[in-house]
Amino acid sequence: MKSFAYATALSTDSARQLVADHGAYLAGGNDLLGLLKDYLISGPNILVNVKSLPGLNQIERGDKSWTIGALVTVAELERDPDIAKVFPGLHEAAMEIASPQIRNVATVGGNLAQHSRCWYFRQRDVSCLKKGGNLCYAREGDNRYHSLFSGNDCISPVVSSLGTTLAALDATAIVLRDGKETRLSMAELYRKAWTEPTAHHSLNPGDLILRVEIPTARTASAYLQVSDKHTFDWALVSCAAAANIAGGKLNQPRVALGSISPVPHQVEAANAFLDGKTLDDDIVSQAADLILKDARPLAHNAYKVPMAHALVRRTLLKLKS
């Protein structure tokens, strides 16, 4: 690991000044410290501890929306009975993340901002496209865990379980950018990764996620994932769904898939198709067809198509329970 300075920030302004253009924010540190130890990122020359920033570890409950601070831990999402009641999909996603020990320190902001888990990116001796090289080795190599959709030559998928769930809930990330608070939808938070191979998300150097706002308009939500191992493993495919259900019919439905695209994968045509529908086996199957009709599987990840299809069906039907 390269040497670096360390400082604790007591305000968002001081955090931004300390980080400048060559530092990094440190909260739980699960992803960042691994990247540093494996020499996968250049720099930073200073790590700025943000765990003492006031107010960012709070959950604020409201009638129309909830605000969850970026320093709220994944374990707090898992254990909060109100989260389980109001946003069950978010609760279920939190329960699936890593191990209890990691959930105790991992933060909402860190989970949203984590870097690629592609094994070519994580291999220090490989200069892949995502690290500024000339080639995505996964395209012709071992692509078992890679994307079915991508807007660029890199096929590393988004792995944030919270990002996928918050996309289905139409949540907004409030980001400190150039001294001002900027609001980004989940689609906007990851959009740059769709077009730019070196991007993991749309955050610029020095950007700091402050909190997320979740509207309460969707009264039902659910999350499911399939992994190689039952616990403490990354999702092969994940699915989140949310909607308001009145008289048995969906209103404002949203479905998002994770681990199959550089962004939480949503298809507006499928959301529009589901709006006003009553859930049954035929309806959810048609929705899954719409979501996956443009999938482009590679040599080793075609299994993700039927897996995602099944997850869409099961997650949507789970909204009725």
Secondary structure as UniProt FT lines:
FT   STRAND          5..8
FT   HELIX           12..19
FT   TURN            20..22
FT   STRAND          23..26
FT   HELIX           30..37
FT   TURN            38..39
FT   STRAND          46..49
FT   TURN            51..52
FT   TURN            54..57
FT   STRAND          59..60
FT   STRAND          65..69
FT   TURN            70..71
FT   HELIX           74..79
FT   HELIX           81..86
FT   HELIX           88..96
FT   HELIX           100..103
FT   TURN            104..105
FT   HELIX           108..113
FT   TURN            119..122
FT   TURN            124..125
FT   HELIX           129..131
FT   HELIX           137..140
FT   TURN            144..145
FT   HELIX           161..168
FT   TURN            169..170
FT   STRAND          172..177
FT   TURN            178..179
FT   STRAND          180..185
FT   HELIX           186..195
FT   TURN            197..198
FT   TURN            205..206
FT   STRAND          208..215
FT   STRAND          220..227
FT   STRAND          235..246
FT   TURN            247..248
FT   STRAND          249..258
FT   HELIX           268..274
FT   TURN            275..276
FT   HELIX           281..292
FT   TURN            293..294
FT   TURN            299..303
FT   HELIX           304..318
FT   TURN            319..320
//
